[in-house]
Amino acid sequence: MPTPLQQLGEHGQSVWLDYISRELVSSGELQRLIRDDNVTGMTSNPTIFQKAIAEGSDYDPQIRELIASGVDDPMDVFLALAITDIQHAADILRPVHDRTGGADGFVSLEVVPQLAHDTKSTIEMVEAFWKRVDRPNLMIKIPATEEGLPAIRQSLAAGYNINITLIFALAMHDKVIEQYISALEQRHASGTSLGVHSVASFFVSRVDTAVDKIVDQKLAADPGDANLEALHGKAAIANAVLAYELFEQRFGDARFGRLREAGAYVQRPLWASTSAKNPNYRDVVYAEALIGPDTVDTMPPQTIEAFRDHGIVAGDTVRADYAGAHRVMAQLAEAGIDMDQVTQDLLDAGVKSFSDSFDELIRGIAEKLDGMRSGYGRRQHFDLGASTATVTEAIGGAAAHDVAARTWARDPNLWKPGDAAHAEVIRNRLGWLDVIDRMRETMPRLLALDAAVRSAGWRNVVLLGMGGSSLCPEVLRSSFGSAAGQPTLHVLDTTDPVAIATLTRSIDPRTCGFIVSSKSGKTLETLSHLAHFWEVTRAAVSDPGQHFVAVTDPGTALAETAQERGFRSVFENPADIGGRYSALSFFGLVPAAVAGIDVDLLLQRAADMRGQCKPGVPGDLNTGLSLGTTLGLMHAAGRDKVTILAPPRIAAFSLWAEQLIAESTGKEGKGIIPIGAEPIGDASVYGDDRLFVALEIGGDADFDRAVGGLRAAGQRVVSLSLNDLYDLGGEFFRWEFATAVAGAALQIDPFDEPNVQESKDNTNAVLQRYETQGSLPDEAADAVDGEISVFGGTADSVAAAVHAHLDSAQPRDYVALMAYVTPDATAEAALQQLRTTIRDSLRVATTLGFGPRFLHSTGQLHKGGPNTGVFVQITSDDREDVAIPGRPFTFSVLKHAQAAGDLLSLRAHGRRVIRVHVAGDLSAALRRLTEIVLPAPARP
């Protein structure tokens, strides 16, 4: 005697399994269901995959294989896993498909639910799924939204089998049928096959859940209404019965009859959500009430088991009482229950539910990837106190508004809506998004350079560059050092003659190489460095060009010079990457390779982090989106001093991030103020304008204790955990993405630098004056105390002038020390002491930059950002000088011209600025300045 499940087939109804898992398709269980329970198809959805993939371990072996093959995006991992399951299931069901002449044996895979309202992307995903799965018995699920309708029609017309899901309303069912018939007519008119198949998934039990809730609410107001009470559990079946009536009408008329005669199949109603949600209802009530020819019932495993055990097949129940179904719908209307609203709400909730499940799925995959990636730490923790809920909501909002997706889509309107001028700049500055893959392709060349350098016997390599060309190499140099057998890497990003002379004396040009890095190929400082070291090298060797490597954009003057002089190598960087976003390009990787750093591993960590910034990653797990949104929101809340904390061995990273944030956001009178390399103080010295971001890497108890103290005091702290130094590759990408996101929050263009040129122009004007008059501009000091002079102060003594200037700093202002002095360890220690004294006394944030390095870093912020800076320029006499071959000025003149040009620019912008010049002992003068600040009582 046939089982109840087998009897359903005798009435023309197919039983499909609403479930999928790796175990199901690999254990033989699916074959058993086909053989014993008359299962002839399968459906899947995001909720099913979420439970199957994210919550178990069956998929872990394939995930590990994907990681090993370089698949780093959780979305890509999901698709690989899901498509593998769908292909296996389709192969198992293929005999059913063949036996039924292609009418059954289908497996359904749903498009990403986030595309429910995106027609174009849905169509593209359908095509991609069809090609990747490559099985004739695949059905692709498209939600029945208004935006989904044209995608349904176009996909069917293209010959793809489509399962239209989330149908609740009769009106939408009619529209879905129309899309199917119209698509068939289009194919018939073009002479193509009508062998396409489709099902219309009509959801059942959820209707009762929604209507019963409304009935209960009405009964609470009128407990004695028997007519209301009788409506419990009636709406869902009546709604589905009328859907079947509509099916018979539409596919029984003359219009479809012509298509049927030409070989078309009907679009079968598929009853979805047929497990009873109300425990008071019979568990197979919906399955028993909706039996009929040309239908499908997709049942979860528990409903299949229940129907096998005690289901009753009482004929074609679905068409037994159309009149009764109409009466129920009329009674619902009389009771004031708006079924149009109910079904619309159910559709909206269904899309959201599947979207939420998909987010959970991606989150689960991301967490699995995190645990499986050897040596990769992308953990982050937000201690934001009272701001937590607001930030969490903002991150969710950024995800909902597709900020990550629009970044990856290179949509300039994310930053500057409707601004055509900025649009072109933005589109040409987003190459950093995919530079990792481009750099991986160049690995053989980078490895060849490393081998050639070692073969040539280089003991030292000096990188000549400024800003984005030098700060990443400095991070790598100070963090990694140089590997055994590799040359020692030096970074020169100053025009200070003492520093240049000291470095020149420390190297032997016969065993030294130089990396000349300039995006534009015309950076004045870098070309001056090149002129100096070219002459030094040419005097020592016969083939100086073989000691030089250039990194620049294609077609620059530097590239031409390198070719003319026979440089060992010229690395032309992708032109669509701005300097401050170039860490993971040749500007960072060429010096890394020469220093013996494992560039491939560095790029792998960057790729891992890139995967966590993709659109498919839920907001709170999207590392770049969440950090960038937090930066933007905290800026809006007044915590615009982003203080980047790092233990000593990666301390230089804070200076790289400082440049990235300052130059990207400091414009149009706005800006996040990055605070790099500021020593950690007691929590009491900080105001309420700080957001701390701590990069933590194991083994520094003092650092961890200090950061813990800030948390305990209620400061806002974001913690980013690194497993090892190679995680810096990931941090470069995380911060680049986060800065772009923060720029969107501020509605500025994070890829231009409108004020940088001002100081350059002023410097050129000062140099032209020097060339014609033989001297730099001079001005009378406003106050003099021994070897210390103050220019621009409002008092007649140095102490009074300094105090008056610093006292102008208000809460939420910051003090910037700009030191055009020799950047050695002694000066840095003294300047750090001065800055911490200012911070502790005034309770304001402080920055410290050596000139002219900072002109390529925070200089843009100083002029284009908010007028909240109190600037102290420090200059000093140089105890020695170095000529610049081919130039009418020396490095000392150049440095002082840059200081003068910057001062002019700051004054032109109405900034609060003084210049302090030291004529003698710099260390003594800095101690004196610190003593001047110390008597000021600390502000409460």
N, C-alpha and C positions, 0 to 999 in steps of 0.2 A: 504494500500500500504506500503510495507516495506521501512524503511528509508535507506539512503545511507549506513549507517553503517551495517544495517542488510543485505543489498545486497552483501556486501563484503563476508559474510559467504556463500552466494549462489555460489560464485566463488572459494570457497575453501580456503579463506584467513581468518585467525583468527585475531581479533582485541584485542590487549593487551594494558593495561594502563601503561604508563611509568611514574609512580608516586606512592608514598606511604606516608602515614602520619597516626598518631594516630587517628585524627579526621575522616579521610576517612574510616578506618576500624571499627570505633566504632559508627559512626553516621547513618549508613544505606545507605550512598552514594555509597559505593562499590556495595551493593546489587542492588541499582537502576541502576547503569551502566551495571551490568550483565543482568538485566531484560529488560531494555529499549534500551540499545545501543549495545547489542551483544558483550560486553566485556567478553572475555573468559580466560584472564590471566593477569599477572602483571610483570613488571620489576622494579628493583630498582638499584641505583648506589650511590656512595659516595656523589655526588653532591645533589641528591634527599634527602638523609638522612641528609646531612648538613643543608639544608634549613628546613627540617621538625623538626629535634631535637634541633639544636643549636639556632635557631632563634625564637622559640615560647615557650609557656608554657605548652603545652599539655602533655609533658613528665615529668613535674616537680614532680607530685605525685609519679610516679614510681622511679624517681631518689632519692627522699627522703626515700622511702622504702629501696632502695638499700644501701644508706648510713647507715641507721639504722641497716641493716643486716651485715654491715662490708665490703661491696664492696667499695674499695677505689681507684681503678685504672680506669681512664677515658676510657681506652680501654674495660675493663670488663663491665663498665656501658653501653658503646655503644652497645656491643654485646647483653647484656641483653635486652636493649630497642629494638634493631633491630629484634632480634629473636622473641620477643613478637609480634611485628607487623607482621612479616612474618608468624608466626603461626596463628594469627587471620585471615589474608588474605587467607592463604591456607585453613583454615576451611570454610571460606565463599565461596571459589571457589571449594570446594570439590565436590559439586553436579555436577558441570560442568565436573570435572575430571571423575567422575563415569559415567555420561551420555555418555561421548565420549569414554568410554572403556579405560580410562587412556591416551588418546591421546592429551588432552588439559586440561585447568584449572590449569596451572602451575603458581607459584610465584618464581621469581628469586632473589637470594641473592648473592652479589658479594664478592669474597675473598678480603682481604685487599689489596689495589692497590700497596702498598709498596712491595708486594711479587711477582709482575709481572715478575721478572727475577730470581725467586727462586723456582726451580722445587720442591724440597723436602718439603719446608714449605707450598707451595700451596697444595700439595697432603695431607699433614697433616691437613690443615685447611678445605679442602673439607670434609674429613672424620669427623672432629669435628663438622662442620656445619650440616652434615647429621644426626649425632647422636643427636645433641642438638635440632634441629628443629623437627625432628621425624615426618615428614609428607611425604606421597608418592608423593604428587604433588609439591615438592620442586625442583627447578632447581638452581644449583650453577653456578655462572658466573666465568669464568676464562679468563683472557686477552689473545688474540692471539699473544703472543710473541714467539720467538724461544724457550725460556725456558719454556713457558707455554704448548707447544705441547706435550711433554712427560707426563706432569701432566694431560692433557686432555685425552690422550689415557688411562693412568693407571686408572684414575677416572671412565671413561666410562666402562672399563673392569671390574671394581669393582662393577658395577651396579648402579652408581650414575647418575642422570639426570644432564646433563651439558649444560649450555648456554655459547657458546664461544663468547666473546665480543671483541669490538674494531678491527673488520676486515675491512680493507679498500682495500687491494690489492687482485687481482684475484689469484695470486700465493699463498698467504697465505690462501685464501679460499680453494684452492685445497689441501693444506697441512692439513687444519682442517678437510675436508671431509675424507682424508686418515686416520687420527687418529680415526675418528668415525668408518669407515668401518673396519679398522684393529682391533679395540677393539671388534666389533661385531664378527669378525671371531675368535678372541681369545675366546670369550664366547661360540660361537657355537662349537668350537673344544673341549671345556671342558664340553660341555653338559649343560651349564647354560642358563637361559632364555634370550631371545633377546628382552625382553620388555623394555629395557632402551630407554629413549627419550633424544633428543638433538636438539638444534637450533643453527644456525650459524648467529650471529648478524652482519650484514653487514651495516656499517654506510654510510649514503647517503649525507645529505645536507652539511656536513663539506667538502666533496670533492669539491663541487661547490665553497664554500667560499674560499678554497685554490687556486683552478685553476683560478677562476675569478680574484683573486688578481694578479696572474701572467699575465693573459691576459691584465689587466689594465696597468701593468708595461710595457708590450710590446707595447701596444697602445700609451702609453705616448711617446715612441720613434718613433712610426710610426702611427700617428693618422688616416691615410686613409686606413688602412688594413681592408677591409670588411670581409675577411676570419677569421681574428682574432676576430672581433666584433661578428661574428656569433657563436663563441664558448662559449659566455656567457651562463651560465646555462645549459650546455649540458653534461658536464663531469660526474656529479654525477649519473644521470639516466642511461647514457650509461654504466658506470662502474657496476651499480647494475643489469642492464639487462644482461650483460655478465656473471655476477655471477650466475644469474638464469639459463642461458644457460649451464654453467658449471655444475650446480646442476642437470639439466635434463640429461646431458651426463653421469655423474658419477653414478647417481642412476637409470639410464635406461639401463646400460650395464649388461652383463651376470654375472659379478662378484657379483654385488649387488642383481641381480635377484635370485641367490641361497639363499641369506640371506633373501630376501623378502618372498620367499616360505617357509622359516623356521620360519616366524613370525616377521621379523625385520621391523621397521619403518624407513622411510627416515629421514634424518637430515634436518629439514625444514629451509630454509633461513628466517631470521627475519630481516626486514627492520627497522633499528634504525636511530635515528636522522632524522626523516622525517618531522619535522616542518621546514618551509622555514625560513632561516636566513636573506635572502635579501628581504627587504620590497617591492622591485619592482617585485618580483615573486608572483605568485598566492599562497596563504597560504597553499593550499592542493595539490600543483603540484606534489610532490613526492608520496604522497599517491595515487593519481589518476593514476600515470604512472607505478606503480609497483603492480598491482592487478594480482593475479594468484593462481592456486591451490597449495596446500602444502606450503603456505607462512604464515608468521606472520607479521603484522605491529604493532609495539609498539608505541603508540602515547601519547604525553603529554596531559593533560586535555584540553588545548586550541585548539589543533589540532582535538581532538575528537569532541569538540563543533563545530568547523568550518566544519568538514566533515559531521557531522550530518545535519548542516544547508545548505550547498551548494556543498557538494562533488558529483562528477559525476562518476558513475560506468559504464565504456564503454567497458565491457568485460575483457578478460584476457590480459590486456595491457602490462604486463611484457614480454610476448613472442610474441608480435605483430610485432616486427621489429628488429630481431637480426642483420641483415645486416646493418641497419642504425646505430646501436650501434657500430659495428666494424668500420664503416666509421668515426664516431666521434673520436674514439680512434686513428685512423690513422691520422686524421686531427690534433689532439693534438700533436702527435709525429712530424708531419711535421712542426708544429709551434714551435718546440723546447721545448715542455713541457714534461718533463720526469715524467710519471705517477708513475714509480717505486719509484722515489725520493719523489714525492708528497705524496704517500700513506705511505711511511716509516716515513716521517716527521709527518704525521697525527697520526700515531700509537704512535710515541714518545711523541707528544704533548698530545695525549689522555691519555696515562699513567700518564704523569706529571699533567695534569689537574685533573684527579681523585685523584692522590696522594695529590695535593694541597688542593682539597676539603676535603679529609679525614683529613688532618692536621687541616684545619679550623674547621671541625666537632669536632675533639678531643679537640681543643682549646676551642670551645664553651662549650663542656661538662665540661672541667676543670674549666672554669669560673663559670659555674652553681654550680659545686661542691664547689668551693671556697665560693660562696655566701650562700650556704645552710649549710655548716658545722658550727655548733654552736661553737664559741670560737676558731676556727682554723684560723690562719693568716699565709699564706705562701706568702704574698705579697712581692715583691722585686722590687727595682727600681735602674737602672743603670745611674749614672751621670758621663759619661766618656769623656765628652768634645770631642776633636778631635779624640779620639780613638773609638768613638761610632760605626761608620760605619765598622771599621775593626773588632771590637768585634762581632757585629751583623753578619757579614759575617762568622766569625770563628764559631760562634754557629750554624749557618746554615750548615756549612761544617761538624761540628762534628755530627750533626743529620744525614746528608746525608751519612756519613761514618759509621753510625751505632755504634757510640761509646757507647751509652746507651745500645743498644741491645747486643753488644759484652761484656759489663760489666756484664749484667744479665746472659749471656751465659757462663760466667766464661772463657772467651777466653784469655789464657795467652799471645797470640801473640799481643794483644792490647798494652801490656806494653813492652814485650821483645820478638820481633818476632824471631822465630827459636831458642830460647835459652832453651834447654831442662832442664838445671839445675834450672833456675828460674821458669820454667813452673810448676814443682811439688810444689814449695813453694807457688806460686800464687794460684794454684787450692785449696790448703789446707788453704788458708787465707781469703776466700770469704764467710764464713758462716754468716757474719754480714748482708748479703743481705736478708736472710730469717729468721734471728733469732727472729724477732718480733713475727712471728706465733708460733715458738717453745716456746717462753717465755709465750705467752698467754695460752698455754696448761698447764703451770706450775702455773698459778694464784692460784689455790686452795692451793698449797704448800706454796707460798709466803704469802698468807693471814693467813694460819695456823701458820707460823713463827711469824707474827706480833701479832696474838692473844696470842701465847705462851709467847712472850717477855713481853707483857703487864701483862699477868697473873703471870709471875715470878717476877714482880715488878721492872724490870730494870728501872733505872732513867737515866742512861747514857749508850751509846754504843760507843765504840772506834773502828774505822776501821783502821786496820793495813795493809798498802799496799804501793806500790810505782808505779809511772807512771800511766799506764792505769788502774791500780787497785784502784788508789786513786783520780785521778783528776775529774772523773765524780761524785763520791760521794761528793767531795769538792764543785763542782758546785751546786749539789742538797742541800747540807747542808747550804751553804751560801745564796742560793736563797730562798729556802722554809723555812729554819729553821726546827723546829720540831712541829708537830701538838699537840694540847692540849691532855694531857693524854699519850703522847708518850715520850719515852726516848730522851734525847738530844744526837744528833749525833756529834762525834768528829772524825777528820781525822788526823792520825799520819803518816806522810811520811818524817820523818827526823831521822837522827842518832844523832842529837844534844842532848847532855846529859841534858842540862838545860831545853830544851823543854820537854823531856821525864820525867824528875823529876817533873817539874811543873804540867804536866798532871796527873802524878801518885798521887800527893798530892791532886789534885782537885776531885778525884773520890773515891767512897767507893766501893771496889771490891765486897762487898756483894750485891750491887744493880747495878752492872755494867756488861755489856756484851762486848764481843770482836768479831769482824768479821775479820778473818785472810784471806787476799786476795792475792793470787799469782798464776798466770797462770802456771808458771813452777813448782811451789811448792818448789822452792829452792832459792828464792830471799833472799840474805844475810840479808838485812836490815829487811825484814818482819819476817824472822825466828828469828832474834835477838830480835825484838819486842815481838814475841810470847814467847821466853824464859824468858824475863823479866816479862811480865804480867802474865804468867802462875805461876811463883813463887809468885808474889804478890797475886794472887787470891787463890792459894793453901794454903797460910798462913792464909787466912781469912775464907774459906769455906771448907766444907767436900767433896763437889762434884764439883771441879773446871771445869771439862769438860762441865757441863751444862751451863757454862757462855761463852762458845766459839762456834763460827760458822765458818766453813771453806768454802771458795770459791776458787776452783782450777780446773785444767783440770783433766780428768779421769786418775787414776793410778799414780798420782804423790806421791812423798815422803810426802808432806803435807797431802794428802788424807789418806795415811796410818797412819800418826801420829794422825790425827783427829779420825780415827776409834779406834786406840789403846787407846787413852786418853778419849774416850767417849764424844766427842763433841756433843752438842745439835743437830746440823745439819751439813751435808756436802753437799754443792751444787756443783756438778760436771758440769762445764761449757762445752758447745760444743767446741771441740778441734780445730775446723776449723776457729777460730776467733783469730786474733792477739790482744794483750793487748790494743793497742791504738784504736782499732775498737770495743771495748767490752762494750761501754757505755750502750747499750740496752740489754745486757745479764745479767747473774746473778751478774757480777761484779758491775754493776750499780744498778740493781733492788733489790738485797737483802738489801743493806743499805737503799734504798729508802723505801722499805716496812716497815722496822723497824722504820724509822723516821715518818711513818704515811702518806707518800705521796701516792696519788692515782695512783698506778702503772698501773692499767688498763687504766686510762685516759692518762697517759704518753705514754703508748704503742699505744693508739689510735691515738694520735697526730703524733707519729712516723710513724704509718701506713698511715696516711693521706699524710705525706710528701713522704713516699716511693712511693705512687701512683703517685706523681708528678715527679718521677724520672724514670718511666717506659718507655720502648721504644716507646709506642704509643703516648706519649705526645710530641707535637711540640717543637722544640728546645728552643725557647724563653720562653716557659712556663715550660719547664723541669727544675725544680729548681736546681737540682744537676748538670745536664749537663751544664746549662748556667753559674752557678757560677764557676764550675771547669774549663770550657773553658776560662772564663775570667781570672782566676788565671794564667792559663798556658800562655795565650797570653800576659798578662801584664808582666809576668816574662820575656818572650822573648823580650818585648819592653823596658826592663830595669827597670820596676816598680816591682821589686821582693820583696820589703819590704811590705808585706801584714799586714797592721796595723789594728788589730781587736779592734773596739771601742764598749764599752758596758756601760750602766749606772750602778751605784753602785750596785743595787740589783742583777744584773746578771753579774757583772764584772768578776767573776771567770770563766765564760764560755770562756773568751779570753785565759786563761791559758790552758784549756782543748784543745781548737782549736790549740793553739801554739804547744802543744806536738804532736797532730795529724799531722799537716803540716810539722813540723820540722823533725820528725822521719821518716815520709813517703817519703819526697822529698829530704832530705839533704844527698845526696850520689853521688858517681861517679864525684865529683867536681861540681855538680849542686845543686840546691836547692832553693825553695821559702823560704825567711826569714820571719817567722811570728813574729810580734811584739805584744805581749800581755801585757795588763795592763799598758801601757805607758800613763801617763796623757795627756789629749788633750791640745795642745798648740796653740798659734796663728799661723795662716796659714803661716806666714813668716819664721817660724823655720823649715819648712819641705822642703826637696829637691824634685827633680823630679823623685825619685826612689820609691815613695810611691803609694800604692793602699789601700785606706781605705775601710773597710767593717764595717758598723755600724749596730749593733743590736738595734732596737728601740722598746721600750715598753712604753706604755703611762704613763704620769705623771711626766716626768723629763724635765722641761722646760730648765734648764741650759744645760743639755746634748744635747737636740735638737737644742738649739741655737748655741752651739759650732760646732756641725756637719754641721749646716747650714752655718756657717762661712767658713768651708772648701770648701763646694760646691761653695759658692759665689766667693771664691778665685781661682776657676778653678781646684781644686784638683780632682782627680778621686775618686769617692765615690760610693760604692754599699750599698744600704740600704735594710735591711731585717727587716720586721715588725712583731712583735709578739703581739698576742692579750692578752696573759697572761703567767704566768710562765710555764704552762703545754706545751706551744709551744716549750719549750726547748727539749722535746722529739723529735719533728720534726727537730729541729736544729741539734741534734746529728746525725740524719740520713742524713740530707742535706749535712753537712760538710764531713761526711764519704764518701758519694758518690762523692762530688765535689773533694775531695782530690784524690780519685782514678782516676777521669777524668783528673785532673791536672797532675798526675803521667804519664798518657798516653801521654799527651802533651809533657812532658819532656823526654819521653821514658826511664823511670827508673822503677824499681820494687818498688811500694809504700808499699809493704807488708813485706819487709825484713829490717834488721837493721845491716848491715855488720860491723859497727864500734863500736857498743855499747860494745861488749865483750872486746875491748882493755882496756878501763878504769878498767873493772872488773878484768882483768888479772893483770894489773899493781897494783891495790889495793891488790890483793891476794899476789903478790910478796912483797909489802911493809909490809903486815901483817906477812908474813913468816919471814921476816927480824926482825920484832919486836919480834916474838916468840923466835927466836934464839939469838938475841942480846939485847933484852930488851929495844930497843929505836927505834924511827922513824928516817928516813934519815934526815940529817941536812945539811944546806948549809949556806954559809956566805952571809949576806945581802949586797946588792950593795949600799944601801943608808939607813940612819937611821935618824929619826927626832923624838926624844923623844920616845913615845910608838909606833911609826909607822916605820915599816921597809919595804923596797922594795927589791924584789928579781927578777933579770932578767932585770933590767933597764940599761940604758946606761949613766947615770949621777951619780954624787956623792952626790946629795941632793935629798930628797924625792920630792920636788916640781919640780925640773928639770927633774927627772926621769919620773914623772907622765906626765908632759907636753910633753916631748919628745915622750913618748909612745902614748899618745892621738893624738899628731900632725901627727903620721904616718897614721891616718885615712884619706883616700881620699874620695872625693865625691862618693857616692854609696856604701861606706863601712858601717859597723855598729860596735857599741861598745857594748860588752857583759860584764855585771857585774855578776860575779859568786860568791855568798856570802856563804861561809861555816861558818855561824854565827847563833846564836839563832834566829829563824824566828818569832819574836814577832812583835807587832804593832809598837813599837818604832823603831826597826831596819828597818822595812819595810818603814816607813815614811822617815827616814834619807836616805835610799838607793834610794828611789824614788826622793828625792830632788837632790841627786847626779846625777842620770841618766838624769833628766830633765835639769839640769845645763849643762851637757855634750852635750845633744841634742841641746839645745838652743845656746850654744857657737859654736859648730862645725857643726851644721845643718846636723847631721847624725842620723840615727835610732839607738835606744838603746834597749837592752833587759836586763832583770833582772831575775836571777834565784837563789833560795836558794839551796845550796848543802846539801845533795846529790840528792834532788828531781829532779833538772834539768838534771842530768845524764840520767834519764829515760825519758827525754823530748827533750830538745834542744841539748843534748850531742851528738847525732848522727850527727846532722847538723854541730856542731862545728868541728868535725873531718872529716866527709865525704862530707860536702858541699863545696861551693866555698870559696877560701881563701880571703874573704873580711871582716873577723871579726877581731876586735882589742879587745883582751880579758884581763880583769882585774879580777884576782882571789883575793878574800878578805877572809882572815882567821883571827881567833881571839882565844885568850886563853879562855878556859872554866872555869867559876867560880865554877863549881861543876861537878862531874862525876857520872856515873851510871855503875855498873858492868853488864856484860852480862853472865847470868848463863851458865855454860858449855863451855865458851870461855876463852882463855888466854888473852883476851884484853877487854877493856872497850868501851863504846859508844864513848867517846872522842877520844880514839885511832883509832877507826873505822872511825870516821868522818875525822880525819886528814889524815888517810891513803887513804881515798877516794879522798881527795883534792890533795894529793901528786900523786896518780895514774893518776888523770885527768890531772894534770900539765905535767906529763911525756908524756902522750898521745898527748896533744896539741903541745908540743915541737917536738915530733917525726914527727908530720905532718907539721912542719915548720910554725906553727901559730905564730902570734905576740901576746905574752902573758907576763904579769908580775904578780907577786904575791905581794899583800900588806898585811902584817900581823900587827894586832893590839894586843899589849900586855896588854893594860889597858882598859880604858873607850871607848867602841865601839862608842857610840853616839858622843862623843867629837871627836874621830878620823874621823868619817864620815863627821862631820861638817868641820873639817880641810881639808879633801880632797875636799869638795865642794868649800871651799874658795880658794884652790889652782887652781881649774878649772876656777873659776869666773873671774880672771883678764884677761884670754885669750879673746881678742876681738872676737865678733861674726863674723863668716865668712859671706861674702856677698852671 
